[in-house]
Amino acid sequence: MSAPSLETTAAAPAPKAAAGPSPAAVAAVRSLHSRARRRLLTATLGLAAALVLMMGVRVLLGHYTVTIPDFFAILGGETIPGASFIVMQEKLPRAVAGALAGAAFGAAGALFRRTLRNPLASPDIIGVTQGAAVAAVTVLAFGGVRGTGMAAAALIGGLVAIAIVLGFSMAGRSSAGSGSGGLAGSLGGATFIVAGIAVASLCQAILSGAMLALSQHDLQAAAVWTAGSLNAVTWERITLLAVIMIVLVPLAGLLHARLAPADLGGELAHGVGSRPGRTGLWSLVIGALLAAAATAATGPLAFVALLSTPLARGLTGGRPSLPAAALCGAVIVVVADFAAAEAFGGVRLPTGVLTGAAGAPLMLWLLIRSGRKA
């Protein structure tokens, strides 16, 4: 038998490995990622610096000015006639309450926006703040409840409002939307917004009726509060809001981060082990609690949650960031409160009047933009 030829005994050549991304492409992606992170960090630090600056302006300037040495002396316990009372009972509480409430509204808006992926999905649009206001005024009118009891009622009212909106939205979801995965996919975008506006209108009607049952003294205070005002903030309300935020804000940050895979779509999110439906539901609950807690402290400040998220995304280059949105909300409220108290001579407007005036054009612009995309 003849020996096999060399050609037939040679091993077959191994298949070539798939070529990976070129080093230049990897370097470009890393550069873009690093640039985006730097912009996010710069925007967050810039907003934090702007908040500290505006809080300083709110406390030190205005119709009654306070020098920096006097301010630190007052904080250290020294009593300066006139200045100590104005700083510790008016200027500083308003600045702190405005920053906390604005941050709570901003964080709530960021959660709602990322969960529902709708620019108009905001707690002050879909009835959460209105539900909190209704509950607070109702217990005041029919039970004489104030302070912590009103805050607890506002939290419950916010949760009830979001539950009603979710119930109507889930009942009216389209078969096409329910298959896209995730909570946003199971809710029709237009259905959710319409249900929220309906609940907000219903709450406003109930609120008007409840205010008729108030005494003359309580009616004046409630009328200013429901317009969104920091006139009646106290250190007790500030402490309660701060405690609630210490508990809820870390949870909000965790949930906001866990919603990141859902930005790629429900099916891909499920593919990487994420549960956008459950995470989104808890996000709405935490967002509603944040918005309700802020409403209990300062009243329903119109459009702060709606304004914060798009402004923060503009500063971060379109990258979702809950800290940036919270800081943006805090800056908005502190600036609006300073302008409402100092910019109109002897007339002090409710802070919510200015935030509403700023938010209404943005809402119209978002409606037009959503219509063009559709």
Phi, psi and omega per residue, in radians:
M1 nan 2.302 -3.079
S2 -1.311 2.593 3.133
A3 -1.187 2.498 3.129
P4 -1.115 2.552 -3.117
S5 -1.216 2.770 -3.132
L6 -1.117 -0.580 -3.110
E7 -1.176 -0.649 -3.086
T8 -1.373 -0.450 -3.113
T9 -1.550 -0.178 -3.124
A10 -1.217 2.449 -3.132
A11 -1.206 2.521 3.102
A12 -1.161 2.495 -3.130
P13 -1.139 2.442 -3.140
A14 -1.216 2.497 3.118
P15 -1.125 2.574 -3.131
K16 -1.305 2.429 3.096
A17 -1.228 2.561 3.129
A18 -1.112 2.346 -3.108
A19 -1.239 2.288 3.112
G20 -1.431 3.127 3.123
P21 -1.105 2.532 -3.120
S22 -1.208 2.655 3.105
P23 -1.004 -0.587 3.128
A24 -1.136 -0.708 3.126
A25 -1.158 -0.734 3.110
V26 -1.076 -0.745 3.138
A27 -1.116 -0.671 3.139
A28 -1.149 -0.740 3.129
V29 -1.121 -0.747 3.122
R30 -1.116 -0.653 3.125
S31 -1.139 -0.744 3.116
L32 -1.135 -0.718 3.138
H33 -1.128 -0.749 3.133
S34 -1.141 -0.685 3.121
R35 -1.136 -0.704 3.121
A36 -1.131 -0.709 3.118
R37 -1.152 -0.691 3.107
R38 -1.124 -0.712 3.127
R39 -1.142 -0.703 3.107
L40 -1.092 -0.778 3.134
L41 -1.129 -0.751 3.137
T42 -1.097 -0.762 3.136
A43 -1.118 -0.736 -3.130
T44 -1.133 -0.804 3.121
L45 -1.139 -0.664 3.106
G46 -1.104 -0.729 3.108
L47 -1.158 -0.676 3.099
A48 -1.107 -0.738 3.102
A49 -1.139 -0.706 3.112
A50 -1.113 -0.645 3.123
L51 -1.139 -0.803 3.123
V52 -1.076 -0.736 3.136
L53 -1.085 -0.816 -3.095
M54 -1.215 -0.583 3.052
M55 -1.135 -0.664 3.068
G56 -1.116 -0.742 3.092
V57 -1.086 -0.738 -3.114
R58 -1.091 -0.651 -3.077
V59 -1.464 -0.692 -2.981
L60 -1.576 -0.537 -3.026
L61 -1.865 3.140 -3.114
G62 2.030 -2.825 -3.141
H63 -1.106 -0.564 3.062
Y64 -2.031 1.950 -3.095
T65 -1.647 2.595 3.133
V66 -2.253 2.313 3.110
T67 -1.331 2.728 -3.137
I68 -1.084 -0.788 3.090
P69 -1.034 -0.710 3.112
D70 -1.132 -0.657 -3.132
F71 -1.078 -0.837 -3.138
F72 -1.211 -0.525 3.065
A73 -1.151 -0.711 3.100
I74 -1.122 -0.748 3.100
L75 -1.090 -0.548 3.121
G76 -1.351 -0.052 3.086
G77 1.887 -0.066 3.136
E78 -1.303 2.463 -3.140
T79 -1.759 2.061 3.073
I80 -1.964 2.050 -3.070
P81 -0.913 2.249 3.128
G82 1.483 -0.969 -3.058
A83 -1.170 -0.701 -3.100
S84 -1.071 -0.783 -3.140
F85 -1.129 -0.803 -3.085
I86 -1.118 -0.703 -3.119
V87 -1.241 -0.859 -2.991
M88 -1.447 -0.362 -3.100
Q89 -1.954 -0.181 -3.132
E90 -2.267 -1.120 -2.998
K91 -1.186 -0.922 -3.099
L92 -1.149 -0.762 3.080
P93 -1.043 -0.684 3.128
R94 -1.148 -0.710 3.138
A95 -1.136 -0.794 -3.121
V96 -1.182 -0.786 3.137
A97 -1.108 -0.719 3.112
G98 -1.093 -0.717 3.136
A99 -1.155 -0.766 -3.119
L100 -1.176 -0.825 -3.121
A101 -1.130 -0.736 3.106
G102 -1.087 -0.705 3.105
A103 -1.129 -0.688 3.117
A104 -1.135 -0.786 3.092
F105 -1.092 -0.742 -3.139
G106 -1.103 -0.762 3.106
A107 -1.124 -0.711 3.107
A108 -1.096 -0.742 3.113
G109 -1.093 -0.681 3.116
A110 -1.126 -0.694 3.112
L111 -1.144 -0.796 -3.130
F112 -1.111 -0.747 -3.093
R113 -1.128 -0.779 -3.097
R114 -1.295 -0.550 3.135
T115 -1.224 -0.828 -3.000
L116 -1.696 -0.197 3.095
R117 0.897 0.791 3.113
N118 -2.393 2.174 -3.072
P119 -1.112 -0.339 -3.138
L120 -1.694 -0.010 3.128
A121 -1.397 1.623 -3.090
S122 -2.416 2.527 -3.086
P123 -1.077 -0.412 3.108
D124 -1.550 -0.017 3.064
I125 -1.782 -0.652 -2.981
I126 -1.729 0.272 2.948
G127 1.704 0.021 -3.107
V128 -1.186 -0.872 -3.139
T129 -1.169 -0.605 3.097
Q130 -1.164 -0.678 3.085
G131 -1.117 -0.696 3.092
A132 -1.115 -0.728 3.139
A133 -1.126 -0.720 3.124
V134 -1.065 -0.803 -3.113
A135 -1.113 -0.736 -3.117
A136 -1.136 -0.802 -3.118
V137 -1.215 -0.588 -3.132
T138 -1.137 -0.792 3.134
V139 -1.203 -0.478 3.065
L140 -1.251 -0.714 -3.075
A141 -1.272 -0.736 -3.004
F142 -1.850 -0.174 3.134
G143 -2.217 -0.139 -3.111
G144 1.147 0.397 -3.081
V145 -1.447 2.355 3.123
R146 -2.345 3.071 3.016
G147 1.113 -2.207 -3.072
T148 -1.091 -0.609 3.125
G149 -1.107 -0.696 3.081
M150 -1.132 -0.693 3.128
A151 -1.104 -0.745 3.107
A152 -1.108 -0.713 3.111
A153 -1.117 -0.675 3.115
A154 -1.111 -0.703 3.104
L155 -1.077 -0.785 3.127
I156 -1.116 -0.740 -3.136
G157 -1.087 -0.692 3.090
G158 -1.108 -0.722 3.122
L159 -1.160 -0.712 3.123
V160 -1.099 -0.718 -3.133
A161 -1.092 -0.808 -3.110
I162 -1.200 -0.548 3.097
A163 -1.152 -0.705 3.122
I164 -1.141 -0.775 3.135
V165 -1.084 -0.783 3.124
L166 -1.097 -0.702 -3.137
G167 -1.073 -0.832 3.125
F168 -1.168 -0.632 -3.131
S169 -1.192 -0.737 3.123
M170 -1.170 -0.635 3.140
A171 -1.187 -0.549 -3.083
G172 -1.800 0.279 -3.090
R173 -1.213 2.635 3.112
S174 -1.483 2.686 3.118
S175 -1.140 -0.521 3.111
A176 -1.232 -0.702 -3.102
G177 -1.257 -0.496 -3.057
S178 -1.271 -0.221 -3.112
G179 -1.707 0.054 -3.073
S180 -1.489 -0.113 3.106
G181 1.450 2.557 3.110
G182 1.453 2.855 -3.112
L183 -1.167 -0.704 3.142
A184 -1.097 -0.588 3.128
G185 -1.258 -0.479 -3.132
S186 -1.479 -0.094 3.108
L187 -2.012 2.205 3.031
G188 -1.156 2.263 -3.080
G189 -1.016 -0.883 3.137
A190 -1.161 -0.664 3.132
T191 -1.078 -0.748 -3.122
F192 -1.109 -0.810 -3.119
I193 -1.128 -0.774 -3.138
V194 -1.111 -0.740 3.109
A195 -1.095 -0.695 3.121
G196 -1.141 -0.745 3.111
I197 -1.115 -0.668 3.114
A198 -1.126 -0.765 3.120
V199 -1.129 -0.709 3.110
A200 -1.073 -0.725 3.115
S201 -1.143 -0.720 3.103
L202 -1.091 -0.757 3.122
C203 -1.106 -0.656 3.127
Q204 -1.130 -0.684 3.098
A205 -1.141 -0.777 3.119
I206 -1.101 -0.683 3.137
L207 -1.072 -0.746 3.124
S208 -1.092 -0.708 3.106
G209 -1.177 -0.697 -3.134
A210 -1.152 -0.593 -3.117
M211 -1.197 -0.418 3.099
L212 -1.193 -0.351 -3.136
A213 -1.553 -0.024 -3.110
L214 -1.425 2.687 3.021
S215 -1.231 2.949 -3.096
Q216 -1.056 -0.738 -3.125
H217 -1.162 -0.840 -3.137
D218 -1.184 -0.546 -3.132
L219 -1.132 -0.738 3.114
Q220 -1.115 -0.765 3.135
A221 -1.148 -0.719 -3.126
A222 -1.188 -0.624 3.137
A223 -1.105 -0.721 3.103
V224 -1.212 -0.717 -3.096
W225 -1.147 -0.747 -3.115
T226 -1.200 -0.316 3.036
A227 -1.385 -0.183 -3.107
G228 1.555 1.526 -3.038
S229 -2.401 2.528 3.072
L230 -1.774 0.208 -3.080
N231 -1.105 -0.622 -3.004
A232 -1.805 0.274 -3.135
V233 -1.183 2.493 3.115
T234 -2.244 2.876 3.113
W235 -1.130 -0.461 3.075
E236 -1.137 -0.814 3.100
R237 -1.118 -0.700 -3.135
I238 -1.098 -0.765 3.140
T239 -1.092 -0.761 3.133
L240 -1.096 -0.769 3.114
L241 -1.112 -0.702 3.140
A242 -1.118 -0.715 3.127
V243 -1.117 -0.773 3.123
I244 -1.071 -0.721 -3.118
M245 -1.220 -0.601 3.090
I246 -1.037 -0.602 3.136
V247 -1.413 -0.758 -2.954
L248 -1.515 -0.606 -3.050
V249 -1.098 -0.767 3.059
P250 -1.043 -0.678 3.079
L251 -1.119 -0.697 3.111
A252 -1.096 -0.741 3.111
G253 -1.099 -0.713 3.119
L254 -1.127 -0.799 -3.136
L255 -1.157 -0.678 3.122
H256 -1.070 -0.700 3.111
A257 -1.205 -0.649 -3.133
R258 -1.253 -0.280 3.088
L259 -1.435 -0.092 -3.085
A260 -1.006 -0.778 3.115
P261 -1.039 -0.491 -3.135
A262 -1.194 -0.301 3.079
D263 -1.120 -0.405 3.133
L264 -1.537 -0.091 -3.108
G265 2.049 2.636 -3.085
G266 -1.087 -0.728 -3.086
E267 -1.157 -0.754 3.110
L268 -1.163 -0.628 3.115
A269 -1.098 -0.762 3.079
H270 -1.128 -0.600 -3.132
G271 -1.118 -0.534 3.135
V272 -1.663 0.217 3.058
G273 1.563 0.138 3.141
S274 -1.473 2.728 3.095
R275 -2.136 1.366 -3.040
P276 -1.118 -0.513 3.138
G277 -1.134 -0.904 -3.133
R278 -1.177 -0.752 3.121
T279 -1.094 -0.713 3.132
G280 -1.132 -0.670 3.134
L281 -1.113 -0.797 3.104
W282 -1.149 -0.558 3.096
S283 -1.116 -0.727 3.105
L284 -1.146 -0.650 3.122
V285 -1.135 -0.848 -3.130
I286 -1.143 -0.710 3.098
G287 -1.083 -0.720 3.110
A288 -1.130 -0.683 3.116
L289 -1.148 -0.707 3.105
L290 -1.098 -0.813 -3.142
A291 -1.134 -0.689 3.134
A292 -1.180 -0.680 3.122
A293 -1.131 -0.733 3.092
A294 -1.126 -0.685 3.113
T295 -1.112 -0.679 3.117
A296 -1.102 -0.543 -3.088
A297 -1.461 -0.701 -2.981
T298 -2.179 -0.053 -3.003
G299 1.533 2.990 -3.092
P300 -1.351 1.635 3.102
L301 -1.298 1.912 -2.981
A302 -1.143 2.338 2.909
F303 1.198 0.149 3.114
V304 -1.143 -0.795 3.111
A305 -1.125 -0.628 3.126
L306 -1.190 -0.674 -3.110
L307 -1.287 -0.638 -2.927
S308 -1.120 -0.816 -3.016
T309 -1.151 -0.879 3.123
P310 -1.123 -0.620 3.089
L311 -1.147 -0.737 3.121
A312 -1.131 -0.715 3.112
R313 -1.139 -0.599 3.070
G314 -1.113 -0.651 3.139
L315 -1.304 -0.548 -3.104
T316 -1.634 0.147 3.135
G317 1.321 0.509 3.124
G318 1.543 0.011 -3.101
R319 -1.508 2.194 -3.140
P320 -1.134 2.340 3.140
S321 -2.618 2.020 3.107
L322 -1.192 -0.752 3.088
P323 -1.040 -0.709 3.130
A324 -1.133 -0.721 3.122
A325 -1.145 -0.699 3.116
A326 -1.120 -0.782 3.120
L327 -1.131 -0.665 3.117
C328 -1.099 -0.753 3.082
G329 -1.091 -0.693 3.122
A330 -1.109 -0.762 3.126
V331 -1.102 -0.743 -3.131
I332 -1.021 -0.814 -3.078
V333 -1.211 -0.742 -3.133
V334 -1.113 -0.757 3.111
V335 -1.124 -0.790 -3.128
A336 -1.113 -0.673 3.141
D337 -1.177 -0.701 3.112
F338 -1.117 -0.777 3.138
A339 -1.141 -0.729 -3.119
A340 -1.138 -0.557 -3.087
A341 -1.542 -0.463 -2.962
E342 -2.099 -0.295 -2.967
A343 -1.575 -0.086 -3.046
F344 -2.139 0.642 3.101
G345 1.180 -2.266 -3.127
G346 -1.446 -0.046 -3.130
V347 -1.586 2.207 3.098
R348 -1.879 1.911 -3.140
L349 -1.477 2.639 2.973
P350 -1.073 2.484 -3.107
T351 -1.048 -0.621 -3.128
G352 -1.114 -0.387 3.097
V353 -1.135 -0.758 -3.125
L354 -1.277 -0.703 3.109
T355 -1.139 -0.614 3.083
G356 -1.169 -0.703 3.116
A357 -1.137 -0.593 3.114
A358 -1.363 -0.567 -3.061
G359 -1.431 -0.475 -3.102
A360 -1.054 -0.832 3.086
P361 -1.065 -0.644 3.124
L362 -1.138 -0.698 3.116
M363 -1.093 -0.745 3.097
L364 -1.081 -0.715 3.123
W365 -1.121 -0.722 3.110
L366 -1.123 -0.666 3.085
L367 -1.088 -0.795 3.132
I368 -1.104 -0.740 -3.122
R369 -1.150 -0.712 3.117
S370 -1.131 -0.668 3.104
G371 -1.123 -0.664 3.108
R372 -1.186 -0.661 3.116
K373 -1.172 -0.623 -3.138
A374 -1.186 nan nan
